[in-house]
């Protein structure tokens, strides 16, 4: 199904796959005047990439401010508006933003989230290095992996810091590299002297680098949006607030109020502001959080926080790539170098950050006796140390950002619940069957080439059917997340036991449809299409893989939704100027507490507990009377909720599958259980009210009634 709105916003068009088109007239919608100016808006993301200390940030300051700034290493990323000299276009509003991505390994895992929709990439190279292109392949493959398969991102090759010692690399080598990797051009620059990057040094005209950027942005192929004049004004005002004030995180109603002050002559409502925010979010310029109706005006801040969390995981004293989740939210966590928010806003953003990790399968949230830990497979430092080299059964060589590919593979296998978890290392992961049979993977990455190889190995006792499931799951994951995937199956002669070592010939014979190869030891035929190869593409295996994917997605979504619901309760309580604290009382069915403030603004000691549930499956409609019912799965919770020193509230978040509208309601489950006649039933008739600021204040007034004030 395809959906489109008319230019004036008064009609909705729905096109179905059977060729039918339905047109709906939208009532209650303020249509744009036919005479109102309508322009297309295009935003070009110009991204600086390259290894750390290559001078990206200094070059960015030269382009933005035309001055030399000595910079320490960038933590996360920076984003600036980039002025370009462009020919006038009455129908097209063109803007460019310069994105400066940190080059350190801490940030590689998260960079892919920000490389999407790149309009032009500038790869910076240090020309004084003996091998200046050593890390270039990794960056280029990360760029290709993050882009749509049908779209190749235009790129320029920029040599930096030539004031240090000039160019130590010849033009012929540069031209070979440029042609091999599809660069539109190259340029030598110095942010310190301004050579080729300073407008002032160029007599006040656009520098050569600035002009190259303007000439190579593919404006005609970038996504655009039709923007009425009012929407364009709102968009501009939102960007101004983010660029010129210290305000980073706002609730949408607060943002609307500030825009009303900034644009006193305009008439608009909250729905118009929401549309403007959506437009900006589509270009990565703001980021609506998935809870609390919050808008992050500086989305690049997420990158800095993410890098600090990943850095802490890698620094774990046992080298196991994890960090306790509770420590992330604590005031003592090390966020050195991060552009930080105020503490209340920071806690909300950190919840959104963890939710983002889970949404993109970048970490495992594992519950342990010491609390929940976030486990990052890519940040393990322990090497696989075993006395024997496992016999590789099949291997896959691929291009792309290997950390992301490897991490998402291990995380989704972990959550698929098809295999039990055994052990993780920096370069390997082992799973096992319910009978203890080994299924493992290991990875070898080739730094600078943008390539890596994942090899699969098994116990001799591992059944072929389990091997098939494991192999096909890995195969499909790489087909989805990696580029240029090649597969090399290992074979052993059944007659003499000699391995077939000519993998290139094996690959070519399989591609040609041949079903055997001659053994180099005994000249017997070695079958290439064995039971495993026959089963890989079978329907039962495909259904099993689909079930594993659905399970992994469901489990990750459940944990991400937990973060969203906690964030919403935190945001609502913060808006009501009350206190919310997550607590660890899972065995008691309690996830947090709300403490109310007295009139003097101090904590009163009066509180309620909350049990948080996020998802449509928690409530069902009872057939006999049509009432909503929550089924308690653990009998102990019934007793716990009744016997707690304070009342327990059940909070449930649901999403309308058609509109996507979210509703969050709560009810006093302790009072319900005490008052009902059937004390043993696991069914709770849910009659919750909307959880918002007014609901929190209403409950607060019960603890601090007017007579006591």
C-alpha positions in Angstrom: 0.0 0.0 0.0 1.2 3.5 -0.8 0.1 6.7 1.0 0.3 10.3 -0.2 -1.1 13.7 0.8 -2.3 16.4 -1.6 0.0 19.5 -1.7 -2.6 21.5 0.3 -2.9 18.7 2.9 -6.7 18.4 2.6 -6.8 15.0 0.9 -5.3 11.6 1.6 -4.6 9.1 -1.3 -4.3 5.4 -0.7 -3.0 3.1 -3.5 -3.3 -0.7 -3.1 -1.4 -3.5 -4.9 -4.6 -4.4 -6.8 -4.5 -1.1 -8.7 -7.2 0.7 -6.7 -6.8 4.3 -5.5 -8.9 5.7 -2.7 -9.2 9.4 -2.1 -10.2 10.7 1.3 -11.2 14.3 2.2 -9.6 15.1 5.6 -12.0 17.1 7.8 -10.7 19.2 10.6 -7.4 19.8 8.8 -6.3 23.3 8.1 -5.4 23.2 4.4 -2.7 25.5 3.0 -4.0 28.4 1.0 -3.7 27.8 -2.8 -1.8 31.1 -3.0 0.6 30.1 -0.2 4.1 29.7 -1.4 5.2 26.1 -1.8 8.8 25.2 -2.1 10.8 22.0 -2.1 13.2 21.6 0.7 16.5 19.6 0.4 19.1 19.1 3.1 22.5 17.7 2.1 24.4 15.8 4.7 28.2 16.4 4.1 30.1 13.9 6.2 33.8 14.1 7.2 35.2 10.7 7.8 38.7 9.3 8.5 40.9 8.1 11.2 41.4 9.9 14.5 43.9 12.9 14.6 43.7 13.3 10.8 42.4 16.9 11.3 38.7 16.6 10.5 37.6 19.0 13.2 40.2 21.7 12.4 39.2 21.5 8.7 35.6 21.8 9.7 36.3 25.0 11.7 38.2 26.4 8.7 35.1 25.7 6.5 32.6 27.0 9.0 34.4 30.0 10.6 37.4 30.4 8.3 39.9 30.3 11.2 42.4 27.8 12.5 41.4 26.0 15.7 43.7 23.4 17.4 41.4 20.6 18.4 41.7 17.6 20.7 40.1 14.4 19.6 36.4 14.7 18.8 34.1 12.8 21.2 31.1 11.6 19.3 30.4 14.1 16.5 29.8 17.7 15.6 27.2 19.2 13.2 27.4 22.7 11.7 25.4 24.6 9.0 27.6 24.8 5.9 27.3 27.9 3.7 27.7 27.2 0.0 27.5 29.4 -3.0 24.8 28.0 -5.2 22.9 29.3 -8.2 19.4 30.6 -7.3 16.4 28.3 -7.6 13.0 29.8 -6.8 11.4 26.3 -6.4 14.1 24.6 -4.3 15.5 25.6 -0.9 18.9 23.9 -0.5 20.8 23.6 2.8 23.9 21.7 3.8 25.1 20.5 7.1 28.7 19.4 7.8 28.9 16.3 10.0 32.3 15.7 11.7 32.5 12.0 12.9 35.0 11.0 15.5 37.6 8.6 14.1 38.3 6.6 17.3 37.2 3.0 17.5 34.9 3.8 20.4 32.5 5.4 18.0 32.6 3.1 15.0 29.8 0.9 16.3 27.3 3.8 16.5 28.5 5.8 13.4 26.4 3.6 11.1 23.2 5.1 12.6 24.3 8.5 11.4 25.8 7.7 8.0 22.4 7.0 6.4 21.2 9.6 3.8 24.7 10.9 3.4 24.7 13.3 0.4 28.5 13.7 0.1 31.4 12.1 1.9 34.8 13.6 2.4 37.5 11.0 3.3 40.4 12.8 5.0 43.8 11.2 4.6 47.2 12.0 6.3 49.7 12.2 3.4 52.7 12.0 5.7 52.0 8.4 6.7 54.0 5.5 5.2 50.7 3.8 4.2 48.2 6.7 4.1 45.3 4.5 2.8 45.7 1.9 5.6 42.3 2.5 7.2 40.5 4.0 4.2 38.8 0.7 3.2 37.1 0.3 6.6 35.5 3.8 6.3 34.4 3.3 2.7 32.8 0.0 3.3 31.0 1.4 6.4 29.7 4.2 4.1 28.5 1.7 1.5 26.9 -0.6 4.1 24.9 2.3 5.6 23.6 3.5 2.2 20.8 2.1 0.1 22.1 -0.6 -2.3 20.9 1.2 -5.4 22.6 4.5 -4.4 26.4 5.1 -4.4 27.3 8.0 -2.1 29.5 10.6 -4.0 32.8 11.1 -2.4 35.9 13.4 -2.4 39.4 12.5 -1.3 40.9 15.2 0.9 44.5 15.3 2.1 45.0 17.2 5.3 47.8 18.8 7.2 50.0 19.3 4.2 51.7 22.2 6.1 53.5 19.5 8.3 55.6 18.0 5.5 53.9 18.3 2.2 52.7 15.4 0.2 54.7 12.2 0.7 52.6 10.3 -1.8 52.8 10.5 -5.5 50.0 11.6 -7.8 50.0 8.3 -9.7 49.2 6.4 -6.5 46.5 8.9 -5.6 44.9 8.6 -9.0 44.9 4.8 -8.8 43.2 4.9 -5.4 40.8 7.5 -6.6 39.7 5.5 -9.7 39.6 2.2 -7.8 37.2 3.6 -5.1 35.1 5.9 -7.2 36.2 9.3 -5.8 35.0 12.3 -7.9 38.2 14.2 -7.2 40.9 14.9 -4.7 42.5 17.9 -3.1 45.4 18.7 -0.8 44.6 21.1 2.1 45.9 22.7 5.3 43.5 23.9 7.9 46.4 25.8 9.6 47.5 27.9 6.5 44.1 27.8 4.9 45.5 26.4 1.6 42.6 25.4 -0.6 40.1 25.6 2.3 40.1 29.3 3.3 37.8 31.8 1.6 40.0 34.7 2.9 43.1 33.2 1.5 41.3 32.9 -1.8 40.6 36.6 -2.0 37.1 36.4 -0.4 35.8 34.0 -3.0 34.7 30.4 -2.1 37.8 28.2 -1.4 38.5 25.4 -3.8 37.3 22.8 -1.2 34.1 24.7 -0.6 33.4 24.9 -4.3 34.2 21.2 -4.9 31.6 20.4 -2.2 29.0 22.6 -3.8 29.7 21.1 -7.2 29.5 17.4 -6.1 26.4 17.4 -3.9 23.8 15.5 -6.0 20.9 17.9 -5.2 18.6 16.5 -7.9 18.7 12.9 -6.4 18.5 13.8 -2.7 15.2 13.3 -0.8 13.0 16.4 -0.7 9.8 17.6 1.0 7.2 20.1 -0.1 7.2 22.9 2.4 4.6 25.6 2.7 5.9 29.0 3.9 4.7 28.4 7.5 6.3 25.0 7.7 9.6 26.5 6.4 9.4 29.2 9.0 8.8 26.7 11.8 11.6 24.5 10.6 14.0 27.5 10.5 13.0 28.6 14.0 13.4 25.1 15.5 16.9 25.0 14.0 17.7 28.4 15.4 16.7 27.4 18.9 19.0 24.4 18.8 21.9 26.4 17.3 21.8 29.6 19.4 20.6 28.5 22.9 21.6 26.0 25.5 18.3 24.2 25.1 18.9 20.6 24.0 15.8 18.6 25.0 12.2 19.9 25.1 8.8 18.5 25.3 6.7 19.3 22.2 4.3 21.6 24.1 7.3 23.6 25.5 8.8 23.8 22.0 5.5 25.1 20.7 5.5 27.8 23.3 9.0 28.9 22.4 8.1 29.0 18.7 5.1 31.2 19.5 7.5 33.6 21.2 9.9 33.4 18.3 7.3 33.9 15.6 4.7 36.3 17.1 3.2 37.1 13.8 2.4 33.5 12.8 -0.7 31.5 13.5 0.0 27.8 14.1 -0.8 25.0 16.5 0.9 22.0 18.1 0.1 19.8 15.1 2.0 22.2 12.8 5.0 22.1 15.1 4.8 18.3 15.1 4.9 18.3 11.3 7.9 20.5 11.2 9.7 18.3 13.8 8.9 15.2 11.6 10.4 16.9 8.6 13.6 17.8 10.4 13.8 14.3 11.9 13.6 12.8 8.4 16.8 14.7 7.6 18.5 13.8 11.0 18.4 17.4 12.2 16.4 16.7 15.3 15.4 13.4 17.0 12.0 12.8 18.6 12.4 10.4 21.5 10.0 7.5 21.7 8.6 8.6 25.1 7.4 11.7 26.9 6.7 13.6 23.7 10.4 14.8 23.9 12.4 16.3 21.1 16.2 16.3 21.1 17.3 19.4 19.2 21.0 18.2 19.1 20.8 14.6 17.9 24.6 14.4 17.7 24.7 14.3 21.5 23.6 10.7 21.4 26.9 9.8 19.7 29.0 11.2 22.5 27.0 9.4 25.2 27.1 6.1 23.2 30.9 6.3 22.8 31.3 6.8 26.6 29.2 3.7 27.3 31.0 1.6 24.7 34.4 2.8 26.1 33.4 1.7 29.6 32.4 -1.7 28.3 35.7 -2.2 26.6 37.5 -1.1 29.8 35.9 -3.8 32.0 38.5 -5.3 34.3 37.7 -8.8 33.2 37.8 -7.9 29.5 34.3 -9.1 28.9 32.9 -6.1 27.1 30.0 -5.2 29.5 28.8 -2.4 31.8 26.2 -2.6 34.6 23.1 -0.8 33.3 22.5 0.8 36.7 26.0 2.5 36.6 25.1 4.2 33.3 22.3 6.0 35.0 24.2 6.9 38.1 25.8 10.3 38.6 29.3 8.9 38.9 29.6 7.4 35.4 32.6 8.6 33.4 31.4 10.8 30.6 34.7 12.6 30.0 34.8 14.6 26.9 31.0 14.4 26.4 28.9 17.5 25.8 26.5 16.8 28.7 22.9 17.7 29.4 21.5 18.8 32.8 21.1 15.8 35.1 17.3 15.2 34.7 17.5 15.5 30.9 20.6 13.3 30.9 18.8 10.5 32.6 16.1 10.6 30.0 18.5 10.7 27.1 20.5 7.7 28.5 17.2 5.7 28.6 16.8 6.6 24.9 20.4 5.7 24.2 20.0 2.2 25.7 16.7 1.8 23.8 18.6 2.7 20.6 21.3 0.1 21.3 18.6 -2.6 21.7 16.5 -1.4 18.7 19.6 -1.8 16.4 20.8 -5.1 18.0 24.1 -3.6 19.2 24.1 -5.0 22.6 22.7 -7.8 24.9 20.8 -6.8 28.0 21.6 -9.7 30.3 20.0 -10.1 33.7 22.5 -11.4 36.3 22.5 -11.9 40.1 24.4 -8.6 40.2 21.7 -6.8 38.1 21.3 -6.2 34.4 24.4 -5.7 32.3 24.7 -4.4 28.8 27.0 -6.7 26.9 28.8 -5.5 23.7 30.3 -8.5 21.8 32.5 -6.2 19.7 34.1 -4.8 22.9 35.4 -8.0 24.4 39.2 -8.0 24.8 39.7 -11.7 25.7 40.9 -13.7 22.7 39.7 -17.2 22.2 42.5 -19.3 23.8 42.1 -23.0 23.2 44.8 -25.6 22.5 43.4 -26.7 19.2 42.3 -24.8 16.1 38.7 -25.7 15.3 38.1 -27.3 12.0 36.2 -24.7 9.9 33.1 -26.1 8.3 32.2 -23.1 6.2 33.4 -19.5 6.1 32.0 -16.2 4.7 34.1 -13.3 3.6 32.3 -10.0 3.3 32.8 -6.2 3.1 31.3 -3.7 5.4 31.7 -2.3 8.9 32.7 -5.5 10.5 32.0 -4.5 14.1 28.3 -3.8 13.3 27.9 -6.9 11.2 29.5 -9.1 13.9 27.7 -7.5 16.8 24.3 -7.7 15.3 24.9 -11.4 14.3 25.9 -12.5 17.8 23.2 -10.4 19.5 20.4 -11.8 17.3 21.7 -15.4 17.7 21.7 -14.8 21.4 18.1 -13.6 21.5 16.8 -16.2 19.0 16.5 -18.7 21.8 17.4 -21.5 19.4 20.7 -22.3 21.1 22.0 -22.0 24.6 24.7 -19.4 25.4 28.1 -20.7 26.1 30.9 -18.2 25.8 31.9 -14.9 24.1 35.4 -13.7 23.1 36.7 -10.7 21.1 37.1 -12.9 18.1 34.6 -15.7 18.7 31.3 -16.8 20.0 30.2 -20.2 21.1 26.7 -21.6 21.5 25.5 -25.1 22.3 22.5 -27.3 21.8 20.3 -28.5 24.6 22.5 -31.6 24.6 25.7 -29.6 24.9 26.8 -29.9 21.3 29.0 -27.0 20.2 28.2 -24.5 17.5 30.7 -21.7 17.1 31.8 -18.7 15.0 35.0 -16.8 14.8 35.9 -13.6 13.0 39.1 -12.4 11.4 39.0 -8.7 10.2 41.5 -7.3 7.8 42.2 -3.8 9.0 42.1 -1.2 6.3 40.7 -3.5 3.6 37.1 -3.2 4.8 36.8 -7.0 4.7 36.4 -9.7 7.3 35.8 -13.4 7.4 33.4 -15.3 9.7 34.1 -19.0 10.0 31.7 -21.6 11.5 32.9 -24.7 13.4 31.1 -27.5 15.2 31.6 -30.5 17.5 31.9 -33.8 15.6 28.7 -34.9 17.5 26.7 -31.8 16.4 23.8 -33.2 14.3 23.7 -32.1 10.6 20.2 -30.6 11.1 21.5 -28.2 13.7 24.5 -27.3 11.5 22.0 -26.5 8.7 20.0 -24.1 10.9 23.2 -22.4 12.2 24.7 -22.0 8.8 21.6 -20.7 7.1 20.9 -18.2 9.9 24.5 -16.7 9.5 24.1 -16.8 5.7 20.9 -14.8 5.7 22.2 -12.3 8.3 25.2 -11.5 6.2 23.1 -11.2 3.0 21.1 -8.6 4.8 23.8 -6.6 6.7 27.0 -7.0 4.7 28.3 -6.4 1.2 30.1 -8.6 -1.4 29.5 -11.8 0.5 31.4 -14.9 -0.7 30.9 -18.4 0.8 33.6 -21.1 1.1 32.4 -24.5 2.2 35.0 -27.0 3.4 35.0 -30.6 2.2 36.8 -33.8 3.3 37.3 -36.8 1.1 35.3 -39.7 2.4 37.9 -42.3 1.1 41.2 -41.0 2.3 40.2 -38.2 4.8 42.2 -35.5 3.0 40.7 -32.0 3.1 40.0 -30.2 -0.2 42.1 -27.1 0.0 41.5 -25.5 -3.3 38.6 -23.3 -2.1 38.5 -21.2 -5.2 38.0 -24.2 -7.5 35.2 -25.5 -5.1 33.5 -22.1 -5.4 33.7 -22.0 -9.2 32.4 -25.6 -9.6 29.4 -24.9 -7.3 28.7 -21.7 -9.3 28.8 -23.8 -12.5 26.4 -26.4 -11.1 28.9 -29.2 -10.6 28.2 -31.6 -7.8 31.6 -33.1 -7.2 35.4 -32.3 -7.2 38.3 -34.8 -7.5 40.3 -35.5 -4.4 43.9 -34.3 -4.7 45.1 -37.3 -2.7 43.3 -40.4 -4.0 41.5 -39.0 -7.2 38.1 -40.1 -5.9 35.1 -37.9 -6.3 34.2 -35.7 -3.3 30.5 -34.8 -3.4 29.8 -31.1 -3.2 26.0 -31.3 -2.8 25.7 -33.3 0.4 22.8 -33.5 2.9 23.6 -30.1 4.4 23.7 -28.3 1.0 20.4 -29.9 0.0 18.7 -28.9 3.2 19.9 -25.3 3.4 17.1 -23.9 1.1 14.3 -26.2 2.1 11.0 -24.9 3.4 11.3 -26.4 6.9 14.7 -24.7 7.4 13.3 -21.4 6.1 10.5 -21.6 8.5 12.9 -22.3 11.4 15.0 -19.3 10.4 12.0 -17.1 10.2 10.9 -18.2 13.7 14.4 -17.5 15.1 14.3 -14.0 13.6 10.8 -13.3 14.9 11.9 -14.5 18.4 15.0 -12.3 18.4 13.0 -9.3 17.2 10.3 -9.9 19.9 12.8 -10.3 22.7 14.8 -7.2 21.7 11.6 -5.2 21.2 10.4 -6.2 24.7 13.5 -4.9 26.3 13.5 -1.7 24.2 9.9 -1.1 25.1 10.8 -1.4 28.7 13.2 1.5 28.3 10.5 3.5 26.5 8.0 3.0 29.3 10.5 3.8 32.0 11.5 6.9 30.1 7.8 7.9 29.7 7.1 7.6 33.5 10.3 9.5 34.2 9.3 12.3 31.8 5.7 12.5 33.1 6.8 12.6 36.8 9.5 15.2 35.9 6.8 17.3 34.1 4.7 17.1 37.3 7.8 18.0 39.4 7.6 14.7 41.3 10.3 11.9 41.7 10.5 8.6 39.8 13.1 6.0 40.7 13.6 2.7 38.9 14.1 -0.1 41.5 15.3 -3.7 41.2 12.5 -5.7 42.8 11.6 -8.0 39.8 10.8 -11.0 42.0 8.1 -8.8 43.7 6.7 -7.5 40.4 7.8 -4.0 41.1 9.9 -1.9 38.7 9.9 1.6 40.2 8.5 4.0 42.8 7.0 7.5 42.5 7.7 9.7 45.5 5.7 12.9 45.9 7.0 16.3 46.9 5.6 18.4 49.7 4.6 22.0 49.2 8.2 23.1 50.0 9.5 21.1 47.1 11.2 18.5 49.3 10.6 14.7 49.1 7.7 13.9 51.4 8.3 10.2 51.9 4.9 9.5 50.5 5.1 7.1 47.5 3.6 4.4 45.4 5.2 1.5 43.6 4.7 0.8 39.9 4.8 -2.4 37.8 5.5 -1.5 34.2 4.2 -3.5 31.2 4.8 -2.5 27.6 3.0 -4.2 24.8 -0.4 -5.1 23.4 -0.2 -8.7 24.6 -0.6 -7.8 28.2 -4.3 -7.0 28.0 -7.0 -9.2 26.5 -10.8 -8.7 26.0 -12.8 -11.1 28.1 -15.5 -12.7 25.9 -18.3 -13.0 28.4 -18.4 -9.2 29.2 -16.0 -7.4 26.8 -13.9 -6.1 29.7 -10.1 -5.7 29.5 -8.2 -8.3 31.6 -4.6 -8.5 32.7 -3.5 -12.1 33.5 -1.1 -12.4 36.4 1.4 -15.1 35.5 3.1 -15.4 38.8 0.9 -16.2 41.8 3.5 -14.7 44.2 2.9 -11.2 42.7 -0.7 -11.2 44.0 0.5 -11.6 47.5 3.4 -9.2 47.1 1.2 -6.4 45.7 -1.3 -6.7 48.6 1.3 -6.9 51.3 3.6 -4.0 50.2 3.9 -1.1 52.7 2.6 1.2 49.9 0.1 0.7 47.1 1.2 -0.8 43.8 0.1 0.7 40.5 0.0 -1.4 37.3 1.1 0.7 34.3 0.4 -0.7 30.8 1.6 0.9 27.5 -0.2 -0.1 24.3 0.0 0.9 20.6 -2.9 1.2 18.2 -1.8 -1.0 15.3 -3.5 1.2 12.7 -2.7 4.7 13.8 0.5 4.0 15.8 -1.0 6.1 18.6 0.3 5.1 22.0 -1.7 5.0 25.2 -0.3 4.6 28.7 -2.7 3.9 31.6 -2.3 3.0 35.2 -4.5 1.7 38.0 -4.2 0.9 41.8 -3.8 -2.8 41.7 -3.4 -3.2 45.4 -6.7 -1.6 46.2 -8.3 -3.7 43.5 -7.0 -6.9 44.9 -8.0 -6.0 48.5 -11.6 -5.1 47.4 -12.4 -7.9 45.1 -14.4 -11.0 46.2 -12.4 -13.7 44.4 -9.0 -13.5 46.2 -7.4 -16.4 44.2 -8.2 -15.4 40.6 -5.2 -14.4 38.4 -7.4 -12.2 36.3 -7.3 -8.4 37.0 -10.0 -6.4 35.3 -8.0 -3.4 34.1 -9.8 -0.1 34.5 -6.8 2.2 34.2 -6.8 5.9 33.6 -4.4 7.9 31.3 -1.0 8.4 32.9 0.0 12.0 32.4 1.0 15.0 34.4 -2.6 15.7 35.6 -2.9 12.1 36.8 0.3 12.3 38.8 -0.8 15.6 40.3 -4.2 14.2 41.2 -2.6 11.3 43.0 -0.1 13.6 44.7 -3.0 15.7 46.1 -4.4 12.6 47.8 -1.1 12.4 49.8 -0.9 16.1 50.4 -4.5 17.3 50.5 -5.3 21.1 50.6 -6.1 20.8 54.3 -2.5 19.8 55.1 -0.9 22.5 53.0 
